[in-house]
Amino acid sequence: MAAAGVVLGHWLTYRVALPNVRIRSEILAASGHGYWLLAVRAAVVLALVSLATVFVRHLDARDLHVSSGADRLVALAARLALVQVTGFLVMEVAERFVVGAPVLQLLGHHLFVLGLLVQVLVAFAGSLVLLWFGRAVASVVRILSAEFPREPAVRSVWPPLHVVCPPLALAGAGGVRGPPPQL
């Protein structure tokens, strides 16, 4: 999820900082973004892999407890933010290196600082998505693994015998309440 977050945050940063399409295209072409389509494809695949991993982890019926709370969100977001900020920094340095631009040029404009802030926000959003998806999968697994009352597999099409043939009112009348015995 962090890799997808880095690419999404990178795209959002350039989109917000440079709203003019022509200027943004020129800057991206001059700053080593020729790999971008490959990065987007990889981010989509990695995001799907992260969701599949969450799904598989929640299939274990013994691990159906889902802890909730802000502490779990903050912990996950902090880990994602650390990886995403590092990834963004490496990506920006590598882009400058590829085109031969000075690396210190990163600090010369607002894109880098804005990019770091966007990475943190995207990390929180990614954390929310992962936690929500995990809860949804856990709920589905809990529902599917619950014990349901078993009904007979085959039901009789005929009603029970006591409904079809009611007992005769005088059947067996020579029992206890009969006439007194003759001596």
Sequence and secondary structure as in RCSB ss.txt:
>XXXX:A:sequence
MAAAGVVLGHWLTYRVALPNVRIRSEILAASGHGYWLLAVRAAVVLALVSLATVFVRHLDARDLHVSSGADRLVA
LAARLALVQVTGFLVMEVAERFVVGAPVLQLLGHHLFVLGLLVQVLVAFAGSLVLLWFGRAVASVVRILSAEFPR
EPAVRSVWPPLHVVCPPLALAGAGGVRGPPPQL
>XXXX:A:secstr
 HHHHHHHHHHHHHHHH   HHHHHHHHHHTT TTHHHHHHHHHHHHHHHHHHHHHHTT GGG     SHHHHHH
HHHHHHHHHHHHHHHHHHHHHHHHT  GGGGGGSTHHHHHHHHHHHHHHHHHHHHHHHHHHHHHHHHHHHS    
  SS  SS  HHHHS   TTTTTTSTTS     
